[in-house]
């Protein structure tokens, strides 16, 4: 992963975490991070040697982005 890609990952991660905290508190952000870690571990096991594989990082990030979208969609939905 290039330095620019890593910077992009950090920025997306921070944006997702902030959105989750604003919408549901730290509990929601922690839950999303736990789910993301579980997903990355399941799909791309890593023994900690060398750098973390890019596919694993992007899998982890995809869960945070999905959780952010879900929370934002629920909060912008008009009450029925």
TAQUI-V140148 format. One record per residue. N is the residue number from 1. D_FIRST is the distance of its C-alpha to the first C-alpha in Angstrom with 2 decimals. Layout:
# TAQUI-V140148
n=[N	N]
d_first=[D_FIRST	D_FIRST]
This chain:
# TAQUI-V140148
n=[1	2	3	4	5	6	7	8	9	10	11	12	13	14	15	16	17	18	19	20	21	22	23	24	25	26	27	28	29	30	31	32	33	34	35	36	37	38	39	40	41	42	43	44	45	46	47	48	49	50	51	52	53	54	55	56	57	58	59	60	61	62	63	64	65	66	67	68	69	70	71	72	73	74	75	76	77	78	79	80]
d_first=[0.00	3.76	6.65	8.14	6.06	6.45	9.94	10.57	10.03	12.36	14.77	15.12	15.62	18.20	19.93	20.30	21.61	24.01	25.30	25.93	27.74	29.81	30.88	31.44	31.07	28.96	30.14	28.47	25.13	25.43	26.43	23.45	21.05	23.11	22.97	19.20	18.95	21.61	19.98	16.63	18.84	21.00	18.59	15.93	17.77	16.01	18.13	16.20	15.69	12.62	9.44	9.48	8.43	6.27	9.77	11.40	9.69	10.53	13.88	14.65	14.01	16.13	19.03	19.05	19.12	21.84	23.85	23.73	24.98	27.66	28.91	29.05	30.85	33.35	34.03	34.72	36.95	40.62	42.80	45.07]
